[in-house]
Amino acid sequence: MINSTSMARQLRMLIFACVLAGSPVLADSLSPKETYLKYRATLAAADKVEAIQPMCCKKVNEEIDQTPADMKPKMFEFIKATAPLSVEVLSEAVDGDTATLNLSGKTEPAASNVSERTLGKVTLVKEDGMWKIGKESWNSKVEVH
């Protein structure tokens, strides 16, 4: 006999699997925060810039497409190398078809005499009913004690 708790858990697992699979039915229901975290996971696993392009807004994709083909791998390596290792979304603000996330991140394991504070901001835009990554920026402050 299936109880309501078991059925709810199975439904959550099905929804989660559809989101991971990129189901268009559920993709546009992702919040800006969920979209960004999915982008981060895709970026971490990707080996070329084309893997993240579907998650980026038209303006970002135009910039990527205008990059000379021989420079794209280097650009992508730079993006991955400078991305924080872990990210926490501190706040989310939505204003129509634009969303802003304020972030906190860790770049590298710090030595015991080093403290780091890395703060970021990402702007997402809603295109065709889905949140897409726009501008992302990070600032780090490192102190040696």
Helices and strands as residue ranges (DSSP letters): H 4-20, H 24-27, H 32-45, G 49-51, G 53-55, H 58-66, H 72-82, E 86-95, E 98-106, E 114-127, E 130-144
